[in-house]
Amino acid sequence: MIDSITINGVMTMFGIALLLALFRLIKGPSLSDRVVALDFISTCVIGMIVVDAIASGESYFLSVAIVAALVGFVGSVAFAMYIQKGSDQ
Amino acid sequence: MTVYLVAALLWVAGIFTLIAAIGLLRFPDVFLRMHAATKVGTIGVISSLLALALYFDDPAIRVRAVLIALFLCITAPIVGHVLSRAALIAGVPMSKSTKFNEWDPETMNPELPKKDESQT
């Protein structure tokens, strides 16, 4: 078993990182900053799922992590195409 | 022994993700922020996935962890490239400390050797 100090500390670090990325998502001067923050948030969520799987000893949520990685990638590329198309007009 | 290794990898993952978030918040430019968020964040999550693969003995979970790590390794550079290209085309302003922009011929450093277009 991993001790609870490690689990709680790492989970808190991921939570603080999520809060900082959320601040950038709200504040971001351009749309590109917000998309970068969204991509980082999806990466952070994958990390939190992995830490939770280690803490609880259950592996059910790992499929959710795979799906989160896929959806984050497709969403970021779609937003990038939207930014690029919007600049043409 | 494995437990200590897993705990150390988890701490590494947390510290790297926190550094990536601080860089995402503090860098002055969208391109520099992308540099922090894609590379350092990916390293952090891959470290936690390595801890997951070490902690469980089940081969199915290890395959899943390696699959997620491989997928992140493939997609993070693609996302960084596509987003920075879109931001460059959309005309997002760079920070003032950027020395020169190779895609902008007016601000390009004249000391650099110019590309011969007949060779390209």
Chai-1 contact restraints between the chains, C-beta under 6 A:
chainA,res_idxA,chainB,res_idxB,connection_type,confidence,min_distance_angstrom,max_distance_angstrom,comment,restraint_id
A,I2,B,A7,contact,1.0,0.0,6.0,A-B,restraint_1
A,T6,B,A7,contact,1.0,0.0,6.0,A-B,restraint_2
A,T6,B,L10,contact,1.0,0.0,6.0,A-B,restraint_3
A,V10,B,L10,contact,1.0,0.0,6.0,A-B,restraint_4
A,V10,B,G14,contact,1.0,0.0,6.0,A-B,restraint_5
A,M13,B,G14,contact,1.0,0.0,6.0,A-B,restraint_6
A,M13,B,L18,contact,1.0,0.0,6.0,A-B,restraint_7
A,F14,B,T17,contact,1.0,0.0,6.0,A-B,restraint_8
A,A17,B,T17,contact,1.0,0.0,6.0,A-B,restraint_9
A,A17,B,L18,contact,1.0,0.0,6.0,A-B,restraint_10
A,A17,B,A21,contact,1.0,0.0,6.0,A-B,restraint_11
A,L20,B,A21,contact,1.0,0.0,6.0,A-B,restraint_12
A,L20,B,L25,contact,1.0,0.0,6.0,A-B,restraint_13
A,A21,B,A21,contact,1.0,0.0,6.0,A-B,restraint_14
A,A21,B,L24,contact,1.0,0.0,6.0,A-B,restraint_15
A,R24,B,L24,contact,1.0,0.0,6.0,A-B,restraint_16
A,R24,B,L25,contact,1.0,0.0,6.0,A-B,restraint_17
A,S30,B,V92,contact,1.0,0.0,6.0,A-B,restraint_18
A,S32,B,V30,contact,1.0,0.0,6.0,A-B,restraint_19
A,S32,B,A87,contact,1.0,0.0,6.0,A-B,restraint_20
A,S32,B,V92,contact,1.0,0.0,6.0,A-B,restraint_21
A,D33,B,V30,contact,1.0,0.0,6.0,A-B,restraint_22
A,V36,B,R33,contact,1.0,0.0,6.0,A-B,restraint_23
A,V36,B,M34,contact,1.0,0.0,6.0,A-B,restraint_24
A,V36,B,A37,contact,1.0,0.0,6.0,A-B,restraint_25
A,D39,B,V79,contact,1.0,0.0,6.0,A-B,restraint_26
A,F40,B,L24,contact,1.0,0.0,6.0,A-B,restraint_27
A,F40,B,A37,contact,1.0,0.0,6.0,A-B,restraint_28
A,F40,B,G41,contact,1.0,0.0,6.0,A-B,restraint_29
A,T43,B,G41,contact,1.0,0.0,6.0,A-B,restraint_30
A,T43,B,V45,contact,1.0,0.0,6.0,A-B,restraint_31
A,I46,B,V45,contact,1.0,0.0,6.0,A-B,restraint_32
A,G47,B,V45,contact,1.0,0.0,6.0,A-B,restraint_33
A,G47,B,S48,contact,1.0,0.0,6.0,A-B,restraint_34
A,V50,B,S48,contact,1.0,0.0,6.0,A-B,restraint_35
A,V50,B,L49,contact,1.0,0.0,6.0,A-B,restraint_36
A,V50,B,L52,contact,1.0,0.0,6.0,A-B,restraint_37
A,I54,B,L52,contact,1.0,0.0,6.0,A-B,restraint_38
A,I54,B,Y55,contact,1.0,0.0,6.0,A-B,restraint_39
A,S59,B,I61,contact,1.0,0.0,6.0,A-B,restraint_40
A,L62,B,R64,contact,1.0,0.0,6.0,A-B,restraint_41
A,A65,B,I68,contact,1.0,0.0,6.0,A-B,restraint_42
A,I66,B,I68,contact,1.0,0.0,6.0,A-B,restraint_43
A,A69,B,I68,contact,1.0,0.0,6.0,A-B,restraint_44
A,A69,B,F71,contact,1.0,0.0,6.0,A-B,restraint_45
A,F73,B,T75,contact,1.0,0.0,6.0,A-B,restraint_46
A,S76,B,V79,contact,1.0,0.0,6.0,A-B,restraint_47
A,V77,B,V82,contact,1.0,0.0,6.0,A-B,restraint_48
A,A80,B,V82,contact,1.0,0.0,6.0,A-B,restraint_49
A,A80,B,L83,contact,1.0,0.0,6.0,A-B,restraint_50
A,A80,B,A86,contact,1.0,0.0,6.0,A-B,restraint_51
A,I83,B,A86,contact,1.0,0.0,6.0,A-B,restraint_52
A,I83,B,A90,contact,1.0,0.0,6.0,A-B,restraint_53
A,Q84,B,A86,contact,1.0,0.0,6.0,A-B,restraint_54
A,Q84,B,I89,contact,1.0,0.0,6.0,A-B,restraint_55
A,S87,B,I89,contact,1.0,0.0,6.0,A-B,restraint_56
A,S87,B,A90,contact,1.0,0.0,6.0,A-B,restraint_57
